[in-house]
Amino acid sequence: MDIIKVKANSRTAAVAGAIAGVVREHRHAEIQAIGAGAVNQAIKALVLAKGYLAEDNIIVVAVPEFVDVEIEGKVRTAIKLNVEIR
């Protein structure tokens, strides 16, 4: 399963649809965001996805964590949201 990577200019509804689709298929999803704007979009998308999934009686929880990722030879700290069915 691929990590859903969110940018500050990502469309919230599109990310929410991706989260819901991945959770339906794999029973969990991983979302990664770097920077305040990206984290903001990721959280908004997660809230929307939670609503989409609730329509199918799927309740999810998200567990955040810090992860180090290497981008262009530099290590950056990202927020990773592990989304799982409760």
Backbone as ProteinMPNN parsed JSONL, in Angstrom:
{"seq_chain_A": "MDIIKVKANSRTAAVAGAIAGVVREHRHAEIQAIGAGAVNQAIKALVLAKGYLAEDNIIVVAVPEFVDVEIEGKVRTAIKLNVEIR", "coords_chain_A": {"N_chain_A": [[0.839, -1.179, 0.0], [0.52, 2.213, -0.795], [1.748, 5.295, 0.583], [-0.318, 8.021, 1.333], [0.389, 11.065, 0.211], [0.31, 14.377, 1.211], [0.054, 17.72, 0.177], [0.384, 21.278, 0.74], [-1.234, 22.516, -1.123], [-2.999, 20.572, -1.877], [-6.104, 19.178, -2.964], [-8.727, 19.065, -0.767], [-11.093, 17.443, -0.853], [-10.389, 15.522, -2.764], [-8.237, 14.228, -1.543], [-9.565, 13.23, 0.69], [-11.327, 11.411, -0.531], [-9.441, 9.605, -1.502], [-8.349, 8.638, 0.897], [-10.631, 7.404, 2.06], [-11.164, 5.459, 0.102], [-8.815, 3.863, 0.185], [-8.923, 2.94, 2.837], [-11.299, 1.463, 2.757], [-10.51, -0.574, 1.023], [-8.081, -1.671, 2.086], [-8.354, -1.653, 4.832], [-6.868, 0.041, 6.384], [-4.921, 3.097, 6.335], [-2.181, 5.232, 5.403], [-1.14, 8.477, 5.921], [0.824, 11.185, 4.916], [2.395, 14.239, 5.699], [4.17, 17.277, 5.258], [4.975, 20.181, 6.828], [3.063, 23.045, 7.934], [0.82, 23.893, 6.357], [0.326, 21.642, 4.768], [-0.219, 19.711, 6.712], [-2.539, 20.803, 7.772], [-4.309, 20.541, 5.548], [-4.331, 17.757, 5.384], [-5.54, 16.989, 7.806], [-8.083, 18.176, 7.539], [-8.973, 16.715, 5.321], [-9.019, 14.163, 6.436], [-11.09, 14.422, 8.296], [-13.254, 14.798, 6.55], [-13.136, 12.323, 5.173], [-13.687, 10.597, 7.255], [-16.38, 11.133, 7.623], [-17.386, 10.247, 5.117], [-16.834, 7.505, 5.335], [-18.328, 6.831, 7.577], [-20.89, 6.798, 6.589], [-21.011, 4.279, 5.562], [-21.017, 2.789, 7.796], [-18.452, 2.508, 8.864], [-16.106, 3.062, 11.202], [-13.387, 5.085, 11.955], [-10.118, 5.614, 13.375], [-7.372, 7.809, 14.015], [-3.895, 7.771, 14.38], [-1.361, 9.854, 15.17], [2.098, 10.422, 14.268], [5.591, 11.322, 14.374], [7.817, 11.229, 11.63], [10.933, 10.714, 10.008], [11.896, 11.789, 6.851], [13.643, 11.496, 3.77], [14.384, 13.96, 1.5], [15.516, 15.013, -1.5], [18.161, 14.577, -0.622], [18.128, 15.71, 1.903], [17.162, 15.436, 5.296], [13.93, 15.529, 6.513], [11.334, 16.329, 8.836], [8.284, 14.745, 9.074], [4.713, 14.585, 9.485], [2.942, 11.732, 10.178], [-0.059, 10.114, 9.674], [-1.654, 7.41, 10.934], [-4.274, 5.627, 9.908], [-6.914, 3.72, 11.008], [-9.425, 1.145, 11.141], [-11.829, 1.152, 13.675]], "CA_chain_A": [[0.0, 0.0, 0.0], [1.265, 3.46, -0.88], [1.444, 6.36, 1.531], [-1.012, 9.159, 0.741], [1.192, 12.246, 0.51], [-0.518, 15.574, 1.123], [0.753, 18.999, 0.07], [-0.412, 22.421, 1.182], [-2.218, 22.882, -2.151], [-3.804, 19.405, -2.238], [-7.553, 19.369, -2.854], [-9.207, 18.339, 0.403], [-12.059, 16.41, -1.23], [-9.675, 14.461, -3.477], [-7.474, 13.468, -0.544], [-10.559, 12.511, 1.491], [-11.762, 10.275, -1.336], [-8.334, 8.638, -1.528], [-8.282, 8.021, 2.225], [-11.777, 6.51, 2.197], [-10.976, 4.33, -0.8], [-7.752, 2.999, 0.696], [-9.42, 2.291, 4.055], [-12.269, 0.43, 2.355], [-9.821, -1.678, 0.366], [-7.009, -2.277, 2.879], [-8.705, -1.554, 6.253], [-6.04, 1.063, 7.024], [-4.258, 4.009, 5.397], [-1.128, 6.069, 5.966], [-1.121, 9.805, 5.324], [2.064, 11.878, 5.279], [2.382, 15.658, 5.375], [5.31, 18.043, 5.749], [4.668, 21.609, 6.891], [1.779, 23.401, 8.543], [-0.243, 23.912, 5.357], [0.042, 20.266, 4.363], [-0.865, 19.047, 7.846], [-3.895, 21.361, 7.807], [-5.093, 19.884, 4.492], [-4.465, 16.343, 5.733], [-6.522, 16.857, 8.884], [-9.399, 18.458, 6.967], [-9.331, 15.569, 4.482], [-9.326, 13.061, 7.334], [-12.432, 14.669, 8.839], [-14.195, 14.491, 5.459], [-13.103, 10.883, 4.928], [-14.383, 9.97, 8.373], [-17.798, 11.258, 7.296], [-17.682, 9.343, 4.001], [-16.795, 6.127, 5.823], [-19.42, 6.652, 8.539], [-22.085, 6.464, 5.807], [-20.944, 2.829, 5.364], [-20.843, 2.229, 9.141], [-17.041, 2.258, 9.13], [-15.588, 4.068, 12.13], [-11.925, 5.077, 11.911], [-9.331, 6.424, 14.302], [-6.075, 8.179, 13.452], [-2.814, 7.886, 15.354], [-0.283, 10.634, 14.553], [3.474, 10.219, 14.709], [6.639, 11.98, 13.601], [8.712, 10.354, 10.871], [11.958, 11.407, 9.242], [11.917, 11.403, 5.444], [14.736, 12.125, 3.029], [13.943, 14.618, 0.275], [16.645, 15.649, -2.182], [19.355, 14.467, 0.194], [17.962, 16.337, 3.209], [16.206, 14.773, 6.172], [12.869, 16.425, 6.99], [10.391, 15.689, 9.739], [6.908, 14.753, 8.563], [3.659, 14.031, 10.328], [2.308, 10.574, 9.551], [-1.309, 9.729, 10.328], [-2.025, 6.029, 10.701], [-5.729, 5.562, 9.991], [-7.336, 2.329, 11.157], [-10.82, 0.919, 11.509], [-11.977, 0.866, 15.109]], "C_chain_A": [[0.883, 1.241, 0.0], [0.833, 4.43, 0.217], [0.748, 7.478, 0.767], [-0.253, 10.405, 1.167], [0.364, 13.491, 0.227], [0.374, 16.802, 1.081], [-0.177, 20.113, 0.537], [-1.485, 22.804, 0.168], [-3.035, 21.675, -2.628], [-5.288, 19.722, -2.058], [-8.088, 18.457, -1.749], [-10.135, 17.191, 0.023], [-11.375, 15.239, -1.941], [-8.882, 13.593, -2.504], [-8.435, 12.646, 0.318], [-11.065, 11.278, 0.753], [-10.702, 9.193, -1.394], [-8.234, 7.902, -0.194], [-9.407, 6.994, 2.375], [-11.621, 5.271, 1.318], [-9.932, 3.348, -0.301], [-8.221, 2.253, 1.95], [-10.415, 1.194, 3.704], [-11.563, -0.804, 1.783], [-8.853, -2.422, 1.288], [-7.263, -2.291, 4.386], [-7.782, -0.63, 7.049], [-5.409, 1.929, 5.928], [-3.181, 4.777, 6.147], [-1.092, 7.373, 5.194], [0.136, 10.51, 5.817], [1.984, 13.322, 4.817], [3.595, 16.339, 5.997], [4.938, 19.522, 5.693], [3.253, 21.861, 7.384], [0.621, 23.36, 7.548], [-0.656, 22.511, 4.937], [-0.663, 19.497, 5.484], [-2.307, 19.528, 7.973], [-4.783, 20.668, 6.776], [-5.334, 18.416, 4.82], [-5.528, 16.134, 6.801], [-7.928, 17.132, 8.357], [-9.874, 17.293, 6.109], [-9.713, 14.37, 5.34], [-10.731, 13.214, 7.923], [-13.495, 14.357, 7.78], [-14.278, 12.988, 5.217], [-13.838, 10.129, 6.031], [-15.894, 10.015, 8.145], [-18.213, 10.328, 6.167], [-17.778, 7.904, 4.5], [-17.923, 5.84, 6.803], [-20.719, 6.304, 7.819], [-22.162, 4.962, 5.536], [-20.743, 2.092, 6.689], [-19.413, 1.781, 9.415], [-16.536, 3.405, 9.996], [-14.063, 3.957, 12.128], [-11.338, 5.949, 13.014], [-7.992, 6.708, 13.63], [-5.066, 8.349, 14.581], [-1.666, 8.638, 14.675], [1.082, 10.249, 15.1], [4.415, 11.046, 13.845], [7.432, 10.925, 12.86], [9.73, 11.229, 10.152], [11.939, 10.878, 7.825], [13.057, 12.14, 4.756], [14.186, 12.665, 1.718], [15.126, 15.376, -0.29], [17.892, 15.692, -1.299], [19.275, 15.111, 1.563], [16.922, 15.569, 4.009], [15.223, 15.813, 6.699], [11.961, 15.635, 7.918], [8.99, 15.857, 9.182], [5.972, 14.268, 9.664], [3.044, 12.882, 9.544], [1.065, 10.241, 10.364], [-1.62, 8.294, 9.941], [-3.522, 5.912, 10.958], [-6.136, 4.093, 9.998], [-8.814, 2.266, 11.497], [-10.867, 0.543, 12.985], [-12.831, -0.36, 15.291]], "O_chain_A": [[1.88, 1.3, 0.719], [-0.296, 4.384, 0.704], [1.177, 7.843, -0.328], [-0.249, 10.763, 2.345], [-0.209, 13.642, -0.853], [1.33, 16.916, 1.848], [-1.378, 19.905, 0.705], [-2.525, 23.35, 0.539], [-3.69, 21.747, -3.667], [-5.679, 20.434, -1.133], [-7.92, 17.238, -1.795], [-9.977, 16.079, 0.526], [-11.753, 14.086, -1.733], [-8.86, 12.369, -2.63], [-8.147, 11.493, 0.639], [-11.215, 10.214, 1.354], [-11.016, 8.004, -1.342], [-8.056, 6.685, -0.163], [-9.165, 5.853, 2.77], [-11.918, 4.158, 1.753], [-10.139, 2.136, -0.358], [-7.944, 1.063, 2.102], [-10.377, 0.112, 4.289], [-11.975, -1.937, 2.033], [-8.804, -3.652, 1.279], [-6.481, -2.871, 5.14], [-7.91, -0.536, 8.269], [-5.369, 1.547, 4.758], [-3.255, 4.953, 7.363], [-1.023, 7.378, 3.965], [0.471, 10.438, 6.999], [1.564, 13.605, 3.695], [3.997, 16.02, 7.117], [4.623, 20.047, 4.626], [2.37, 21.011, 7.268], [-0.449, 22.842, 7.869], [-1.842, 22.227, 4.771], [-1.589, 18.726, 5.23], [-3.202, 18.73, 8.254], [-5.895, 20.251, 7.1], [-6.417, 17.89, 4.564], [-6.329, 15.204, 6.709], [-8.865, 16.406, 8.69], [-11.046, 16.921, 6.161], [-10.642, 13.638, 4.998], [-11.47, 12.236, 8.032], [-14.511, 13.73, 8.079], [-15.371, 12.441, 5.072], [-14.527, 9.143, 5.769], [-16.601, 9.052, 8.44], [-19.263, 9.69, 6.239], [-18.696, 7.172, 4.13], [-18.423, 4.717, 6.854], [-21.561, 5.595, 8.37], [-23.247, 4.426, 5.308], [-20.351, 0.925, 6.708], [-19.189, 0.794, 10.115], [-16.537, 4.563, 9.58], [-13.514, 2.865, 12.281], [-11.97, 6.881, 13.509], [-7.538, 5.942, 12.781], [-5.346, 8.983, 15.598], [-1.067, 8.136, 13.725], [1.209, 9.808, 16.242], [4.076, 11.422, 12.723], [7.692, 9.847, 13.396], [9.422, 12.347, 9.74], [11.962, 9.667, 7.607], [13.392, 13.268, 5.118], [13.598, 11.929, 0.925], [15.673, 16.27, 0.357], [18.587, 16.705, -1.235], [20.246, 15.07, 2.319], [15.921, 15.107, 3.461], [15.619, 16.837, 7.256], [11.838, 14.416, 7.794], [8.562, 16.966, 8.86], [6.388, 13.632, 10.632], [2.671, 13.043, 8.383], [1.126, 10.104, 11.585], [-1.825, 7.991, 8.765], [-3.981, 6.078, 12.088], [-5.757, 3.323, 9.116], [-9.38, 3.201, 12.062], [-10.072, -0.259, 13.474], [-13.081, -0.776, 16.423]]}, "name": "protein", "num_of_chains": 1, "seq": "MDIIKVKANSRTAAVAGAIAGVVREHRHAEIQAIGAGAVNQAIKALVLAKGYLAEDNIIVVAVPEFVDVEIEGKVRTAIKLNVEIR"}
